[in-house]
Amino acid sequence: MNKIDDPRLKLESLMASDVTINDDSILWRERELPIQNRIPRFTDEESYSKGNFLRLRELHPKLQLDSFNKTSDRRRTILERTGWQPEFFRNKLVLECGCGAGPDTEVLLDLGAKVVAVDIAGVDIARENLNDPANAVFVQASVDDLPFRRRHFDIVFCHRVLQHTPTPKRTLEHILRFVKPDGAVFVHSYARTLYQMLSWKYALRPFTCRMDQEVLYNRIEAWTPHLFRFTCALRKTPPQEIVGKLLFYLAHHAVPIRNYRFIPQFSSLDDAALIEYAVHDTFDALSPRFDSPLSAREMSRIADEVLSSSFELKRSKGITLLRSKPDDRQLVNAAE
Ligand SMILES: C[S@@+](CC[C@H](N)C(=O)[O-])C[C@H]1O[C@@H](n2cnc3c(N)ncnc32)[C@H](O)[C@@H]1O
């Protein structure tokens, strides 16, 4: 059992005043909730995440971890998307909203942050994946109703989660309330653009998210190796540089598979690993009960309303990022 050394990670210093912590339970809003396996459980075991995200975590627990797949995909993505220097994370108290299997938690810890990792389901798996780290606490709770002190965290971090809650507007408004007035935020959302909304994912989801999730998973698992080979072959169609790329690009929008064969950061992975990734990410795209991206304008309006510090919106065809401005943040001494 790892000992949490940093007093900022003790439950007593994190929780709002209406939470009472006992040895193996919590009292919150007149309900007694369990602390099991040293994890406080503010939500039930059953949730809308169970059939999809939790299934993926159980079947592919470590797949996305840089330390497991030997890429630096997550580290590179976090630094690129936040726009912050690696030193900026050192010693910061981070609220990670929706930690999943812990691939980003791993990077945040590696960068020297102290992490409060929250998910509605499967946090035990995340903690186990990271060998029960001393600089993180894991909490089972909904990012729509967090039990923490408000305006308390140096960084509020939410990556690939917002569109998956039933009411993303409310979720965004809620999570932003937990950052300190001079703290930093990073919130990612899929973009609500025509480019995105016309892709195979949003065309198929009305059917696939209502299917029996085990049946859907099994079908994706059966089809993926064929679609993987098919889309790879398209790319190799001569003349490779023009026709192949065009066909692959069209297939990217029309063929239901996440094929990362030609993405540079995955170049070290063999076909078996890429096919496992493809099964994982295709199911991840098609199965979640909720997937409703917020518009950039809506994200900006909410941030304007809630945040007291400056922020920027970075838009592309596929994703929208709400983040504190790198210029301001880089100047802050991480040890302060
Ligand atoms: C696509 S996964 C992303 C996980 C992780 N951030 C990552 O990038 O690997 C979405 C995560 O959001 C979690 N989630 C969805 N709704 C949530 C809620 N209301 N409260 C907390 N977590 C939630 C899911 O359980 C799942 O782990």
The ligand as an ORCA input file, in Angstrom:
! r2SCAN-3c Opt
* xyz 0 1
  C     -12.789      8.481    -23.984
  S     -12.501      8.130    -22.281
  C     -11.095      9.182    -21.971
  C     -10.319      8.761    -20.759
  C      -8.993      9.516    -20.550
  N      -9.217     10.916    -20.290
  C      -8.113      9.341    -21.748
  O      -7.872     10.323    -22.467
  O      -7.660      8.216    -21.960
  C     -13.835      8.982    -21.478
  C     -13.840      8.766    -19.977
  O     -14.813      9.630    -19.388
  C     -15.402      8.938    -18.310
  N     -16.660      9.593    -17.976
  C     -17.763      9.726    -18.742
  N     -18.711     10.389    -18.073
  C     -18.199     10.707    -16.857
  C     -18.703     11.377    -15.714
  N     -19.931     11.915    -15.677
  N     -17.911     11.500    -14.643
  C     -16.652     10.991    -14.638
  N     -16.121     10.332    -15.693
  C     -16.890     10.190    -16.795
  C     -15.535      7.522    -18.836
  O     -15.759      6.569    -17.813
  C     -14.217      7.360    -19.555
  O     -13.231      6.853    -18.699
*
